[in-house]
Amino acid sequence: MHKTEDMFDKISGQQQKLLKLLISIASIPSPTRHEQKKIQFIKKIIDELGVKNTSIDSADNLIVKLPSKSKTSLKKTVLVVAHTDTACD
């Protein structure tokens, strides 16, 4: 099975919970350079999921480091970037 399909299998049945979470995140006002409340909320959710290596840097960027599940010594780094500010605020 493809990894993406596996991911969707894991979240099937969780749509209402995920939708509620997305609405909660989107409901937090976060104009540019004032995203701290949204970042703190997202960090709290990630921490509650058991992720140990989270931090917020001096520019209020949320940094989450996840260990590689690679079985080889050649581990790749993946960077995911997302904006939390909302232009319409």
PyMOL Python script that loads the backbone (N, CA, C, O; Angstrom):
from pymol import cmd

cmd.read_pdbstr("""\
ATOM      1  N   MET A   1       0.845  -1.189   0.000  1.00  0.00           N
ATOM      2  CA  MET A   1       0.000   0.000   0.000  1.00  0.00           C
ATOM      3  C   MET A   1       0.882   1.242   0.000  1.00  0.00           C
ATOM      4  O   MET A   1       1.910   1.273   0.676  1.00  0.00           O
ATOM      5  N   HIS A   2       0.495   2.247  -0.741  1.00  0.00           N
ATOM      6  CA  HIS A   2       1.224   3.510  -0.821  1.00  0.00           C
ATOM      7  C   HIS A   2       1.116   4.251   0.512  1.00  0.00           C
ATOM      8  O   HIS A   2       0.077   4.181   1.168  1.00  0.00           O
ATOM      9  N   LYS A   3       2.162   4.952   0.921  1.00  0.00           N
ATOM     10  CA  LYS A   3       2.169   5.646   2.209  1.00  0.00           C
ATOM     11  C   LYS A   3       1.025   6.648   2.339  1.00  0.00           C
ATOM     12  O   LYS A   3       0.445   6.783   3.416  1.00  0.00           O
ATOM     13  N   THR A   4       0.692   7.352   1.259  1.00  0.00           N
ATOM     14  CA  THR A   4      -0.407   8.309   1.306  1.00  0.00           C
ATOM     15  C   THR A   4      -1.723   7.602   1.564  1.00  0.00           C
ATOM     16  O   THR A   4      -2.538   8.075   2.356  1.00  0.00           O
ATOM     17  N   GLU A   5      -1.939   6.470   0.903  1.00  0.00           N
ATOM     18  CA  GLU A   5      -3.162   5.702   1.129  1.00  0.00           C
ATOM     19  C   GLU A   5      -3.220   5.214   2.568  1.00  0.00           C
ATOM     20  O   GLU A   5      -4.285   5.228   3.186  1.00  0.00           O
ATOM     21  N   ASP A   6      -2.089   4.785   3.105  1.00  0.00           N
ATOM     22  CA  ASP A   6      -2.024   4.329   4.486  1.00  0.00           C
ATOM     23  C   ASP A   6      -2.400   5.467   5.438  1.00  0.00           C
ATOM     24  O   ASP A   6      -3.116   5.251   6.416  1.00  0.00           O
ATOM     25  N   MET A   7      -1.915   6.682   5.150  1.00  0.00           N
ATOM     26  CA  MET A   7      -2.234   7.835   5.971  1.00  0.00           C
ATOM     27  C   MET A   7      -3.739   8.100   5.957  1.00  0.00           C
ATOM     28  O   MET A   7      -4.341   8.347   7.002  1.00  0.00           O
ATOM     29  N   PHE A   8      -4.341   8.047   4.770  1.00  0.00           N
ATOM     30  CA  PHE A   8      -5.779   8.296   4.681  1.00  0.00           C
ATOM     31  C   PHE A   8      -6.582   7.191   5.367  1.00  0.00           C
ATOM     32  O   PHE A   8      -7.639   7.464   5.936  1.00  0.00           O
ATOM     33  N   ASP A   9      -6.102   5.963   5.324  1.00  0.00           N
ATOM     34  CA  ASP A   9      -6.768   4.881   6.047  1.00  0.00           C
ATOM     35  C   ASP A   9      -6.772   5.157   7.549  1.00  0.00           C
ATOM     36  O   ASP A   9      -7.763   4.898   8.231  1.00  0.00           O
ATOM     37  N   LYS A  10      -5.669   5.678   8.055  1.00  0.00           N
ATOM     38  CA  LYS A  10      -5.558   5.957   9.487  1.00  0.00           C
ATOM     39  C   LYS A  10      -6.489   7.078   9.938  1.00  0.00           C
ATOM     40  O   LYS A  10      -6.967   7.072  11.072  1.00  0.00           O
ATOM     41  N   ILE A  11      -6.745   8.035   9.055  1.00  0.00           N
ATOM     42  CA  ILE A  11      -7.596   9.156   9.477  1.00  0.00           C
ATOM     43  C   ILE A  11      -9.059   8.986   9.085  1.00  0.00           C
ATOM     44  O   ILE A  11      -9.904   9.786   9.486  1.00  0.00           O
ATOM     45  N   SER A  12      -9.367   7.948   8.301  1.00  0.00           N
ATOM     46  CA  SER A  12     -10.773   7.736   7.965  1.00  0.00           C
ATOM     47  C   SER A  12     -11.531   7.468   9.264  1.00  0.00           C
ATOM     48  O   SER A  12     -11.051   6.719  10.116  1.00  0.00           O
ATOM     49  N   GLY A  13     -12.662   8.048   9.417  1.00  0.00           N
ATOM     50  CA  GLY A  13     -13.392   7.926  10.671  1.00  0.00           C
ATOM     51  C   GLY A  13     -13.040   9.028  11.658  1.00  0.00           C
ATOM     52  O   GLY A  13     -13.672   9.143  12.709  1.00  0.00           O
ATOM     53  N   GLN A  14     -12.047   9.833  11.335  1.00  0.00           N
ATOM     54  CA  GLN A  14     -11.639  10.944  12.195  1.00  0.00           C
ATOM     55  C   GLN A  14     -12.004  12.298  11.588  1.00  0.00           C
ATOM     56  O   GLN A  14     -11.578  13.340  12.088  1.00  0.00           O
ATOM     57  N   GLN A  15     -12.793  12.283  10.512  1.00  0.00           N
ATOM     58  CA  GLN A  15     -13.085  13.514   9.788  1.00  0.00           C
ATOM     59  C   GLN A  15     -13.702  14.595  10.676  1.00  0.00           C
ATOM     60  O   GLN A  15     -13.295  15.754  10.602  1.00  0.00           O
ATOM     61  N   GLN A  16     -14.667  14.238  11.504  1.00  0.00           N
ATOM     62  CA  GLN A  16     -15.328  15.238  12.348  1.00  0.00           C
ATOM     63  C   GLN A  16     -14.349  15.839  13.355  1.00  0.00           C
ATOM     64  O   GLN A  16     -14.359  17.046  13.596  1.00  0.00           O
ATOM     65  N   LYS A  17     -13.512  14.997  13.935  1.00  0.00           N
ATOM     66  CA  LYS A  17     -12.510  15.470  14.891  1.00  0.00           C
ATOM     67  C   LYS A  17     -11.507  16.401  14.198  1.00  0.00           C
ATOM     68  O   LYS A  17     -11.154  17.450  14.737  1.00  0.00           O
ATOM     69  N   LEU A  18     -11.055  16.014  13.010  1.00  0.00           N
ATOM     70  CA  LEU A  18     -10.109  16.846  12.266  1.00  0.00           C
ATOM     71  C   LEU A  18     -10.736  18.154  11.827  1.00  0.00           C
ATOM     72  O   LEU A  18     -10.094  19.201  11.899  1.00  0.00           O
ATOM     73  N   LEU A  19     -11.977  18.111  11.374  1.00  0.00           N
ATOM     74  CA  LEU A  19     -12.674  19.323  10.968  1.00  0.00           C
ATOM     75  C   LEU A  19     -12.823  20.279  12.146  1.00  0.00           C
ATOM     76  O   LEU A  19     -12.605  21.482  12.005  1.00  0.00           O
ATOM     77  N   LYS A  20     -13.192  19.749  13.296  1.00  0.00           N
ATOM     78  CA  LYS A  20     -13.325  20.578  14.495  1.00  0.00           C
ATOM     79  C   LYS A  20     -11.982  21.216  14.857  1.00  0.00           C
ATOM     80  O   LYS A  20     -11.932  22.389  15.226  1.00  0.00           O
ATOM     81  N   LEU A  21     -10.903  20.453  14.752  1.00  0.00           N
ATOM     82  CA  LEU A  21      -9.577  20.985  15.045  1.00  0.00           C
ATOM     83  C   LEU A  21      -9.195  22.085  14.060  1.00  0.00           C
ATOM     84  O   LEU A  21      -8.693  23.134  14.464  1.00  0.00           O
ATOM     85  N   LEU A  22      -9.433  21.850  12.760  1.00  0.00           N
ATOM     86  CA  LEU A  22      -9.115  22.863  11.749  1.00  0.00           C
ATOM     87  C   LEU A  22      -9.927  24.135  11.963  1.00  0.00           C
ATOM     88  O   LEU A  22      -9.402  25.238  11.809  1.00  0.00           O
ATOM     89  N   ILE A  23     -11.192  23.993  12.313  1.00  0.00           N
ATOM     90  CA  ILE A  23     -12.030  25.173  12.586  1.00  0.00           C
ATOM     91  C   ILE A  23     -11.502  25.914  13.814  1.00  0.00           C
ATOM     92  O   ILE A  23     -11.476  27.144  13.832  1.00  0.00           O
ATOM     93  N   SER A  24     -11.083  25.173  14.834  1.00  0.00           N
ATOM     94  CA  SER A  24     -10.521  25.801  16.038  1.00  0.00           C
ATOM     95  C   SER A  24      -9.268  26.592  15.704  1.00  0.00           C
ATOM     96  O   SER A  24      -9.096  27.718  16.171  1.00  0.00           O
ATOM     97  N   ILE A  25      -8.389  26.004  14.895  1.00  0.00           N
ATOM     98  CA  ILE A  25      -7.151  26.690  14.500  1.00  0.00           C
ATOM     99  C   ILE A  25      -7.480  27.926  13.663  1.00  0.00           C
ATOM    100  O   ILE A  25      -6.933  29.003  13.902  1.00  0.00           O
ATOM    101  N   ALA A  26      -8.366  27.771  12.691  1.00  0.00           N
ATOM    102  CA  ALA A  26      -8.714  28.890  11.802  1.00  0.00           C
ATOM    103  C   ALA A  26      -9.443  30.009  12.535  1.00  0.00           C
ATOM    104  O   ALA A  26      -9.425  31.154  12.083  1.00  0.00           O
ATOM    105  N   SER A  27     -10.079  29.699  13.651  1.00  0.00           N
ATOM    106  CA  SER A  27     -10.849  30.690  14.404  1.00  0.00           C
ATOM    107  C   SER A  27      -9.970  31.603  15.258  1.00  0.00           C
ATOM    108  O   SER A  27     -10.442  32.629  15.747  1.00  0.00           O
ATOM    109  N   ILE A  28      -8.718  31.248  15.440  1.00  0.00           N
ATOM    110  CA  ILE A  28      -7.822  32.067  16.258  1.00  0.00           C
ATOM    111  C   ILE A  28      -7.296  33.220  15.405  1.00  0.00           C
ATOM    112  O   ILE A  28      -6.624  32.983  14.401  1.00  0.00           O
ATOM    113  N   PRO A  29      -7.592  34.468  15.791  1.00  0.00           N
ATOM    114  CA  PRO A  29      -7.090  35.600  15.012  1.00  0.00           C
ATOM    115  C   PRO A  29      -5.558  35.556  14.943  1.00  0.00           C
ATOM    116  O   PRO A  29      -4.893  35.294  15.945  1.00  0.00           O
ATOM    117  N   SER A  30      -5.009  35.813  13.760  1.00  0.00           N
ATOM    118  CA  SER A  30      -3.554  35.734  13.604  1.00  0.00           C
ATOM    119  C   SER A  30      -3.057  36.662  12.498  1.00  0.00           C
ATOM    120  O   SER A  30      -2.500  36.210  11.497  1.00  0.00           O
ATOM    121  N   PRO A  31      -3.267  37.971  12.693  1.00  0.00           N
ATOM    122  CA  PRO A  31      -2.734  38.886  11.687  1.00  0.00           C
ATOM    123  C   PRO A  31      -1.203  38.789  11.643  1.00  0.00           C
ATOM    124  O   PRO A  31      -0.574  38.351  12.607  1.00  0.00           O
ATOM    125  N   THR A  32      -0.627  39.190  10.544  1.00  0.00           N
ATOM    126  CA  THR A  32       0.816  39.109  10.355  1.00  0.00           C
ATOM    127  C   THR A  32       1.564  39.724  11.539  1.00  0.00           C
ATOM    128  O   THR A  32       1.242  40.820  11.999  1.00  0.00           O
ATOM    129  N   ARG A  33       2.563  38.995  12.015  1.00  0.00           N
ATOM    130  CA  ARG A  33       3.409  39.336  13.164  1.00  0.00           C
ATOM    131  C   ARG A  33       2.666  39.268  14.500  1.00  0.00           C
ATOM    132  O   ARG A  33       3.175  39.749  15.513  1.00  0.00           O
ATOM    133  N   HIS A  34       1.482  38.681  14.514  1.00  0.00           N
ATOM    134  CA  HIS A  34       0.719  38.498  15.755  1.00  0.00           C
ATOM    135  C   HIS A  34       0.089  37.101  15.777  1.00  0.00           C
ATOM    136  O   HIS A  34      -1.090  36.938  16.090  1.00  0.00           O
ATOM    137  N   GLU A  35       0.897  36.110  15.441  1.00  0.00           N
ATOM    138  CA  GLU A  35       0.398  34.731  15.352  1.00  0.00           C
ATOM    139  C   GLU A  35       0.654  33.914  16.623  1.00  0.00           C
ATOM    140  O   GLU A  35       0.425  32.705  16.627  1.00  0.00           O
ATOM    141  N   GLN A  36       1.122  34.548  17.691  1.00  0.00           N
ATOM    142  CA  GLN A  36       1.560  33.827  18.873  1.00  0.00           C
ATOM    143  C   GLN A  36       0.482  32.911  19.464  1.00  0.00           C
ATOM    144  O   GLN A  36       0.780  31.775  19.832  1.00  0.00           O
ATOM    145  N   LYS A  37      -0.753  33.384  19.560  1.00  0.00           N
ATOM    146  CA  LYS A  37      -1.823  32.558  20.147  1.00  0.00           C
ATOM    147  C   LYS A  37      -2.068  31.305  19.309  1.00  0.00           C
ATOM    148  O   LYS A  37      -2.257  30.214  19.846  1.00  0.00           O
ATOM    149  N   LYS A  38      -2.060  31.477  17.984  1.00  0.00           N
ATOM    150  CA  LYS A  38      -2.282  30.325  17.111  1.00  0.00           C
ATOM    151  C   LYS A  38      -1.114  29.337  17.222  1.00  0.00           C
ATOM    152  O   LYS A  38      -1.324  28.125  17.285  1.00  0.00           O
ATOM    153  N   ILE A  39       0.105  29.860  17.244  1.00  0.00           N
ATOM    154  CA  ILE A  39       1.288  29.000  17.365  1.00  0.00           C
ATOM    155  C   ILE A  39       1.256  28.237  18.695  1.00  0.00           C
ATOM    156  O   ILE A  39       1.544  27.040  18.724  1.00  0.00           O
ATOM    157  N   GLN A  40       0.915  28.905  19.778  1.00  0.00           N
ATOM    158  CA  GLN A  40       0.842  28.239  21.088  1.00  0.00           C
ATOM    159  C   GLN A  40      -0.223  27.143  21.079  1.00  0.00           C
ATOM    160  O   GLN A  40      -0.011  26.066  21.637  1.00  0.00           O
ATOM    161  N   PHE A  41      -1.366  27.415  20.449  1.00  0.00           N
ATOM    162  CA  PHE A  41      -2.438  26.422  20.366  1.00  0.00           C
ATOM    163  C   PHE A  41      -1.975  25.184  19.588  1.00  0.00           C
ATOM    164  O   PHE A  41      -2.188  24.055  20.030  1.00  0.00           O
ATOM    165  N   ILE A  42      -1.344  25.401  18.434  1.00  0.00           N
ATOM    166  CA  ILE A  42      -0.874  24.280  17.614  1.00  0.00           C
ATOM    167  C   ILE A  42       0.200  23.499  18.360  1.00  0.00           C
ATOM    168  O   ILE A  42       0.208  22.269  18.326  1.00  0.00           O
ATOM    169  N   LYS A  43       1.108  24.205  19.036  1.00  0.00           N
ATOM    170  CA  LYS A  43       2.166  23.528  19.808  1.00  0.00           C
ATOM    171  C   LYS A  43       1.553  22.655  20.903  1.00  0.00           C
ATOM    172  O   LYS A  43       1.997  21.528  21.124  1.00  0.00           O
ATOM    173  N   LYS A  44       0.547  23.170  21.579  1.00  0.00           N
ATOM    174  CA  LYS A  44      -0.117  22.404  22.647  1.00  0.00           C
ATOM    175  C   LYS A  44      -0.712  21.111  22.086  1.00  0.00           C
ATOM    176  O   LYS A  44      -0.575  20.051  22.698  1.00  0.00           O
ATOM    177  N   ILE A  45      -1.371  21.191  20.929  1.00  0.00           N
ATOM    178  CA  ILE A  45      -1.956  19.999  20.307  1.00  0.00           C
ATOM    179  C   ILE A  45      -0.861  18.985  19.973  1.00  0.00           C
ATOM    180  O   ILE A  45      -1.002  17.795  20.253  1.00  0.00           O
ATOM    181  N   ILE A  46       0.229  19.466  19.375  1.00  0.00           N
ATOM    182  CA  ILE A  46       1.327  18.574  18.991  1.00  0.00           C
ATOM    183  C   ILE A  46       1.967  17.953  20.230  1.00  0.00           C
ATOM    184  O   ILE A  46       2.279  16.762  20.235  1.00  0.00           O
ATOM    185  N   ASP A  47       2.165  18.749  21.274  1.00  0.00           N
ATOM    186  CA  ASP A  47       2.723  18.228  22.524  1.00  0.00           C
ATOM    187  C   ASP A  47       1.806  17.157  23.122  1.00  0.00           C
ATOM    188  O   ASP A  47       2.283  16.132  23.609  1.00  0.00           O
ATOM    189  N   GLU A  48       0.494  17.396  23.084  1.00  0.00           N
ATOM    190  CA  GLU A  48      -0.475  16.422  23.617  1.00  0.00           C
ATOM    191  C   GLU A  48      -0.463  15.109  22.838  1.00  0.00           C
ATOM    192  O   GLU A  48      -0.844  14.063  23.362  1.00  0.00           O
ATOM    193  N   LEU A  49      -0.021  15.176  21.577  1.00  0.00           N
ATOM    194  CA  LEU A  49       0.093  13.955  20.775  1.00  0.00           C
ATOM    195  C   LEU A  49       1.344  13.154  21.138  1.00  0.00           C
ATOM    196  O   LEU A  49       1.568  12.065  20.610  1.00  0.00           O
ATOM    197  N   GLY A  50       2.157  13.704  22.042  1.00  0.00           N
ATOM    198  CA  GLY A  50       3.333  12.987  22.508  1.00  0.00           C
ATOM    199  C   GLY A  50       4.621  13.331  21.790  1.00  0.00           C
ATOM    200  O   GLY A  50       5.649  12.691  22.011  1.00  0.00           O
ATOM    201  N   VAL A  51       4.575  14.335  20.932  1.00  0.00           N
ATOM    202  CA  VAL A  51       5.795  14.754  20.241  1.00  0.00           C
ATOM    203  C   VAL A  51       6.656  15.497  21.257  1.00  0.00           C
ATOM    204  O   VAL A  51       6.209  16.456  21.885  1.00  0.00           O
ATOM    205  N   LYS A  52       7.889  15.044  21.405  1.00  0.00           N
ATOM    206  CA  LYS A  52       8.759  15.573  22.451  1.00  0.00           C
ATOM    207  C   LYS A  52       9.578  16.792  22.020  1.00  0.00           C
ATOM    208  O   LYS A  52       9.858  17.661  22.845  1.00  0.00           O
ATOM    209  N   ASN A  53       9.963  16.870  20.761  1.00  0.00           N
ATOM    210  CA  ASN A  53      10.921  17.883  20.343  1.00  0.00           C
ATOM    211  C   ASN A  53      10.232  19.028  19.604  1.00  0.00           C
ATOM    212  O   ASN A  53      10.304  19.126  18.379  1.00  0.00           O
ATOM    213  N   THR A  54       9.556  19.899  20.374  1.00  0.00           N
ATOM    214  CA  THR A  54       8.918  21.074  19.795  1.00  0.00           C
ATOM    215  C   THR A  54       9.495  22.322  20.453  1.00  0.00           C
ATOM    216  O   THR A  54       9.865  22.304  21.626  1.00  0.00           O
ATOM    217  N   SER A  55       9.566  23.383  19.696  1.00  0.00           N
ATOM    218  CA  SER A  55      10.047  24.647  20.253  1.00  0.00           C
ATOM    219  C   SER A  55       9.499  25.803  19.419  1.00  0.00           C
ATOM    220  O   SER A  55       9.031  25.624  18.294  1.00  0.00           O
ATOM    221  N   ILE A  56       9.573  26.977  20.004  1.00  0.00           N
ATOM    222  CA  ILE A  56       9.186  28.200  19.311  1.00  0.00           C
ATOM    223  C   ILE A  56      10.415  29.098  19.328  1.00  0.00           C
ATOM    224  O   ILE A  56      10.959  29.392  20.392  1.00  0.00           O
ATOM    225  N   ASP A  57      10.852  29.534  18.150  1.00  0.00           N
ATOM    226  CA  ASP A  57      12.064  30.348  18.076  1.00  0.00           C
ATOM    227  C   ASP A  57      11.760  31.824  18.333  1.00  0.00           C
ATOM    228  O   ASP A  57      10.613  32.193  18.588  1.00  0.00           O
ATOM    229  N   SER A  58      12.787  32.657  18.264  1.00  0.00           N
ATOM    230  CA  SER A  58      12.639  34.079  18.586  1.00  0.00           C
ATOM    231  C   SER A  58      11.754  34.834  17.596  1.00  0.00           C
ATOM    232  O   SER A  58      11.279  35.928  17.901  1.00  0.00           O
ATOM    233  N   ALA A  59      11.529  34.259  16.415  1.00  0.00           N
ATOM    234  CA  ALA A  59      10.636  34.874  15.425  1.00  0.00           C
ATOM    235  C   ALA A  59       9.225  34.289  15.497  1.00  0.00           C
ATOM    236  O   ALA A  59       8.410  34.508  14.601  1.00  0.00           O
ATOM    237  N   ASP A  60       8.942  33.548  16.564  1.00  0.00           N
ATOM    238  CA  ASP A  60       7.647  32.895  16.784  1.00  0.00           C
ATOM    239  C   ASP A  60       7.313  31.838  15.739  1.00  0.00           C
ATOM    240  O   ASP A  60       6.146  31.651  15.396  1.00  0.00           O
ATOM    241  N   ASN A  61       8.322  31.153  15.235  1.00  0.00           N
ATOM    242  CA  ASN A  61       8.110  30.005  14.356  1.00  0.00           C
ATOM    243  C   ASN A  61       8.046  28.747  15.212  1.00  0.00           C
ATOM    244  O   ASN A  61       8.885  28.540  16.088  1.00  0.00           O
ATOM    245  N   LEU A  62       7.060  27.920  14.957  1.00  0.00           N
ATOM    246  CA  LEU A  62       6.957  26.635  15.632  1.00  0.00           C
ATOM    247  C   LEU A  62       7.853  25.642  14.907  1.00  0.00           C
ATOM    248  O   LEU A  62       7.732  25.446  13.698  1.00  0.00           O
ATOM    249  N   ILE A  63       8.749  25.019  15.660  1.00  0.00           N
ATOM    250  CA  ILE A  63       9.671  24.039  15.091  1.00  0.00           C
ATOM    251  C   ILE A  63       9.371  22.695  15.733  1.00  0.00           C
ATOM    252  O   ILE A  63       9.381  22.558  16.956  1.00  0.00           O
ATOM    253  N   VAL A  64       9.105  21.706  14.888  1.00  0.00           N
ATOM    254  CA  VAL A  64       8.819  20.350  15.350  1.00  0.00           C
ATOM    255  C   VAL A  64       9.811  19.419  14.665  1.00  0.00           C
ATOM    256  O   VAL A  64       9.870  19.359  13.437  1.00  0.00           O
ATOM    257  N   LYS A  65      10.585  18.697  15.456  1.00  0.00           N
ATOM    258  CA  LYS A  65      11.556  17.757  14.903  1.00  0.00           C
ATOM    259  C   LYS A  65      11.082  16.345  15.197  1.00  0.00           C
ATOM    260  O   LYS A  65      10.891  15.964  16.352  1.00  0.00           O
ATOM    261  N   LEU A  66      10.897  15.579  14.139  1.00  0.00           N
ATOM    262  CA  LEU A  66      10.462  14.194  14.261  1.00  0.00           C
ATOM    263  C   LEU A  66      11.617  13.283  13.864  1.00  0.00           C
ATOM    264  O   LEU A  66      12.317  13.562  12.891  1.00  0.00           O
ATOM    265  N   PRO A  67      11.820  12.214  14.593  1.00  0.00           N
ATOM    266  CA  PRO A  67      12.913  11.301  14.237  1.00  0.00           C
ATOM    267  C   PRO A  67      12.596  10.562  12.941  1.00  0.00           C
ATOM    268  O   PRO A  67      11.437  10.306  12.615  1.00  0.00           O
ATOM    269  N   SER A  68      13.642  10.232  12.223  1.00  0.00           N
ATOM    270  CA  SER A  68      13.498   9.461  10.992  1.00  0.00           C
ATOM    271  C   SER A  68      13.113   8.029  11.323  1.00  0.00           C
ATOM    272  O   SER A  68      13.559   7.476  12.328  1.00  0.00           O
ATOM    273  N   LYS A  69      12.300   7.440  10.490  1.00  0.00           N
ATOM    274  CA  LYS A  69      11.948   6.026  10.648  1.00  0.00           C
ATOM    275  C   LYS A  69      12.748   5.171   9.678  1.00  0.00           C
ATOM    276  O   LYS A  69      12.460   3.987   9.499  1.00  0.00           O
ATOM    277  N   SER A  70      13.754   5.775   9.053  1.00  0.00           N
ATOM    278  CA  SER A  70      14.581   5.076   8.079  1.00  0.00           C
ATOM    279  C   SER A  70      15.365   3.959   8.752  1.00  0.00           C
ATOM    280  O   SER A  70      15.891   4.124   9.853  1.00  0.00           O
ATOM    281  N   LYS A  71      15.434   2.840   8.085  1.00  0.00           N
ATOM    282  CA  LYS A  71      16.190   1.703   8.604  1.00  0.00           C
ATOM    283  C   LYS A  71      17.645   1.758   8.142  1.00  0.00           C
ATOM    284  O   LYS A  71      18.461   0.936   8.558  1.00  0.00           O
ATOM    285  N   THR A  72      17.968   2.720   7.287  1.00  0.00           N
ATOM    286  CA  THR A  72      19.332   2.847   6.789  1.00  0.00           C
ATOM    287  C   THR A  72      20.034   3.990   7.506  1.00  0.00           C
ATOM    288  O   THR A  72      19.400   4.779   8.207  1.00  0.00           O
ATOM    289  N   SER A  73      21.322   4.071   7.328  1.00  0.00           N
ATOM    290  CA  SER A  73      22.072   5.159   7.938  1.00  0.00           C
ATOM    291  C   SER A  73      21.944   6.445   7.124  1.00  0.00           C
ATOM    292  O   SER A  73      22.329   7.517   7.592  1.00  0.00           O
ATOM    293  N   LEU A  74      21.407   6.343   5.911  1.00  0.00           N
ATOM    294  CA  LEU A  74      21.217   7.525   5.061  1.00  0.00           C
ATOM    295  C   LEU A  74      19.834   8.125   5.329  1.00  0.00           C
ATOM    296  O   LEU A  74      18.870   7.808   4.632  1.00  0.00           O
ATOM    297  N   LYS A  75      19.746   8.969   6.314  1.00  0.00           N
ATOM    298  CA  LYS A  75      18.468   9.579   6.683  1.00  0.00           C
ATOM    299  C   LYS A  75      18.321  10.912   5.982  1.00  0.00           C
ATOM    300  O   LYS A  75      19.259  11.709   5.938  1.00  0.00           O
ATOM    301  N   LYS A  76      17.156  11.149   5.439  1.00  0.00           N
ATOM    302  CA  LYS A  76      16.881  12.392   4.729  1.00  0.00           C
ATOM    303  C   LYS A  76      16.165  13.361   5.662  1.00  0.00           C
ATOM    304  O   LYS A  76      15.386  12.955   6.525  1.00  0.00           O
ATOM    305  N   THR A  77      16.443  14.638   5.475  1.00  0.00           N
ATOM    306  CA  THR A  77      15.760  15.693   6.218  1.00  0.00           C
ATOM    307  C   THR A  77      14.634  16.226   5.346  1.00  0.00           C
ATOM    308  O   THR A  77      14.823  16.489   4.159  1.00  0.00           O
ATOM    309  N   VAL A  78      13.468  16.380   5.945  1.00  0.00           N
ATOM    310  CA  VAL A  78      12.322  16.948   5.244  1.00  0.00           C
ATOM    311  C   VAL A  78      11.904  18.197   5.998  1.00  0.00           C
ATOM    312  O   VAL A  78      11.724  18.166   7.215  1.00  0.00           O
ATOM    313  N   LEU A  79      11.751  19.284   5.279  1.00  0.00           N
ATOM    314  CA  LEU A  79      11.331  20.545   5.865  1.00  0.00           C
ATOM    315  C   LEU A  79       9.918  20.848   5.386  1.00  0.00           C
ATOM    316  O   LEU A  79       9.648  20.847   4.185  1.00  0.00           O
ATOM    317  N   VAL A  80       9.025  21.105   6.325  1.00  0.00           N
ATOM    318  CA  VAL A  80       7.652  21.485   5.988  1.00  0.00           C
ATOM    319  C   VAL A  80       7.448  22.902   6.526  1.00  0.00           C
ATOM    320  O   VAL A  80       7.710  23.173   7.697  1.00  0.00           O
ATOM    321  N   VAL A  81       6.988  23.782   5.674  1.00  0.00           N
ATOM    322  CA  VAL A  81       6.800  25.179   6.049  1.00  0.00           C
ATOM    323  C   VAL A  81       5.343  25.565   5.792  1.00  0.00           C
ATOM    324  O   VAL A  81       4.788  25.263   4.736  1.00  0.00           O
ATOM    325  N   ALA A  82       4.739  26.226   6.758  1.00  0.00           N
ATOM    326  CA  ALA A  82       3.366  26.688   6.588  1.00  0.00           C
ATOM    327  C   ALA A  82       3.203  28.046   7.289  1.00  0.00           C
ATOM    328  O   ALA A  82       3.816  28.296   8.327  1.00  0.00           O
ATOM    329  N   HIS A  83       2.393  28.889   6.721  1.00  0.00           N
ATOM    330  CA  HIS A  83       2.112  30.187   7.325  1.00  0.00           C
ATOM    331  C   HIS A  83       0.947  30.049   8.303  1.00  0.00           C
ATOM    332  O   HIS A  83       0.004  29.296   8.057  1.00  0.00           O
ATOM    333  N   THR A  84       1.023  30.781   9.409  1.00  0.00           N
ATOM    334  CA  THR A  84      -0.089  30.784  10.365  1.00  0.00           C
ATOM    335  C   THR A  84      -0.817  32.112  10.388  1.00  0.00           C
ATOM    336  O   THR A  84      -1.884  32.229  10.989  1.00  0.00           O
ATOM    337  N   ASP A  85      -0.242  33.119   9.732  1.00  0.00           N
ATOM    338  CA  ASP A  85      -0.948  34.397   9.705  1.00  0.00           C
ATOM    339  C   ASP A  85      -2.084  34.355   8.684  1.00  0.00           C
ATOM    340  O   ASP A  85      -2.057  33.584   7.724  1.00  0.00           O
ATOM    341  N   THR A  86      -3.056  35.185   8.914  1.00  0.00           N
ATOM    342  CA  THR A  86      -4.195  35.267   7.994  1.00  0.00           C
ATOM    343  C   THR A  86      -4.272  36.693   7.464  1.00  0.00           C
ATOM    344  O   THR A  86      -4.370  37.656   8.224  1.00  0.00           O
ATOM    345  N   ALA A  87      -4.225  36.798   6.166  1.00  0.00           N
ATOM    346  CA  ALA A  87      -4.160  38.111   5.511  1.00  0.00           C
ATOM    347  C   ALA A  87      -5.424  38.934   5.716  1.00  0.00           C
ATOM    348  O   ALA A  87      -5.377  40.161   5.628  1.00  0.00           O
ATOM    349  N   CYS A  88      -6.531  38.296   5.983  1.00  0.00           N
ATOM    350  CA  CYS A  88      -7.796  39.032   6.085  1.00  0.00           C
ATOM    351  C   CYS A  88      -8.052  39.598   7.484  1.00  0.00           C
ATOM    352  O   CYS A  88      -9.031  40.317   7.681  1.00  0.00           O
ATOM    353  N   ASP A  89      -7.199  39.289   8.449  1.00  0.00           N
ATOM    354  CA  ASP A  89      -7.399  39.817   9.803  1.00  0.00           C
ATOM    355  C   ASP A  89      -7.011  41.279   9.894  1.00  0.00           C
ATOM    356  O   ASP A  89      -7.117  41.881  10.962  1.00  0.00           O
TER     357      ASP A  89
END
""", "prot")
cmd.dss("prot")
cmd.show_as("cartoon", "prot")
cmd.util.cbc("prot")
cmd.orient("prot")
